[in-house]
Amino acid sequence: MFKRMFMLIAMATALVLAGCGSDVKLDQPAEGSSTAAGAGAGGAAGQGTGQSSVTQVQAGASAADKAGPVGVAKVILFDYDSYVVKPEYQSVVDQHARFLQSHPNARLVLEGNTDQRGSREYNLALGQKRAEAVRRALTLVGASDSQIEAVSFGKEKPAVEGNSEEAYAQNRRVEFRYQ
């Protein structure tokens, strides 16, 4: 019984492997293809030599889309226990909104952060409110909501280590990350 089962498995494996074989030569163009017919008459370089003549296309955002606006701040700071975007950051919001309008393939992630005071749950919620406040401000001046994602890191990613008011102030922020 065991020998018979072993023989059946061996034969099935042999059949599968035989079906995987191919006579196609990968370094030669197929007969009748446009590569073989047109290589000398305006064909792309590399045709007929086994090299691909396929033009690469970049899907998604370009390098400029991922860099964001040049010379514009990519951080907005907040007051203690607040998620109100201060008027002093309105020009930053305006410039990022204009950039998003002129780069429809750009994607922006707004990362909300807090200082280390408070519980983990409270800080995650506050970081989310800060990111959503900046998102709202961007869409109010014309940015497309579909280009923007708001996330919170709470107190998990401090910009500055320390227990001073200066360190706390730098950690209460939303960072702009283009992707």
N, C-alpha and C positions, 0 to 999 in steps of 0.2 A: 504494500500500500504506500509506504513512504517513498520507495523507489519510483513508483508510478507518478506520484505527485511531484517529485523532484524533476522527473523527465518532462512533465507538462510545463512546469515553471521555466525550465531551461529552453524548451521550444518556443514558448511565448516570448521570452526575452530575446531570443535569436530573431524572431519575426519582427519585433519592435525595432531592434537595431538595424535590420535589413531595410526597413521602411524609412529610416532616417538618412540613408545614404543618398547622395546626389551627384549627378554628372556635371553640374554647373560649375564652371571655372570662375572664381570670384575676381580674378585679375583680367578677365576678358569681357568686353561688352557683349551682350546677347545679340544674336543675328537679327537683323532687321530693325534694331533700335536706332533712334535718332543719333545716338552717340557714334555708332559705327558709320552711319551715313554722312554725318555732318562734321566730323572732327576736323577735317582740313578746310572746310568752307565756313569759317566764322565760328567754329565750335569753341567752347571755353577751354582754357588751359587745363591740362590734366586729363582731358577726355581721351579714352582709348589707351590710357597708360595705367589703369587700375586705380586712379585717384578720383575721388568724388568731385563732381562739378556742381554740387548742390550749394546754393548760397545760404549762409546761416542768417536766420532772422531772430532778432532779439524780441522775446515775448516779455511783456510787462514793462516796468519802468526803466527809463534810461539812466545813465550815470547822473545827469543833471537833476532828474526827478528824485533820485535817492539822496542827493546832496542837500537839497532844500535851497532856500534863498541865500545868496552870498552876502556876508556882512550883516546878517540879522541875528539878533540874540535867539538862542534856542532854549532858553530857560525863563520861566516866569515865577517870581517868588511871591509868597503869600504871608499874611499876618498870622499870628498865633490863633489857632482854632477857627480859621476863616477859610472860606472857599470863594471869596469875592475877588474877581480880577480887578486889580487896582488901575485907576486911570492912567498912571505912568506907563503901563504896558499896552495901551491902545495902539500905538504905532507898530509894536511888534506883532500884535494880532492882525492889524491891517496888512502888513507886508507878507505875512504867512498866508493870509486869505488870498491876496493877489497872486502869490506864487501858485497856490493850488488851482486857482481859476485858469491861469495860463499854462498849467501842466496837468492836463486831465488824467494822465497815467500815474501821477505821483500819489503815493499813499503815506499817510501820516499817522503815527501812533503817539498819542499824548499819554505820558507816564506820570501819574499822580503820586506824589511822595509827601511824607510827613516827617516831623522830628521824632525822636524816640520816646517822648512822653506820651502816656496813654496806653490803653490796651491794644493788642494786635487787631482785634475786630474793629474797634473804634477808628484806628488809624487807616485800616483798609477802606472803610467807608468814607472817611474824610479825604483820602487820596483819590478815590473815585469821584467824589463830588468836585474836587479841584479839577480833575481832568475833564469832567463833563461841563464845568463852567467855561473852561477854555474852548472846548468844542462848540458850545453854544455861541460864544463870542465870535468864533471864526465863521460859523454859519450865518450869523446875523449880518456880517459884512460881505457875504457872498460866496464863501467857500462851500463846496458840495459836501454834504453830510456823509455821502457814500465813500468819500476818500479818507475819512477820519475814523480812527478807533481810539476809544478812551479806556485806559487800564489803570489799575492801582497797584502800587508796590507797598503802600503804607510806609512803615518805618524800616522795611527790609533792605533798602538800597540807599544808605546815607551817602550824600555827596561829600560830607566832611565828618570825620570822627571827632567826638568830644562832647563835653557836657556844658559848654558855655553858650550864652545867648547868641553869639556870632555863629557858632556851629549849628545851633537850632535853626537860625534864620536861613542859612544856606540849604538846609534839608527840607524846608517847607516850600516845595516847588512842583512845577509841572515841566517836564522836559519834552522837547519836540524831537521825535526820531522818525526820519523819513526812510521808507523802505522801497 
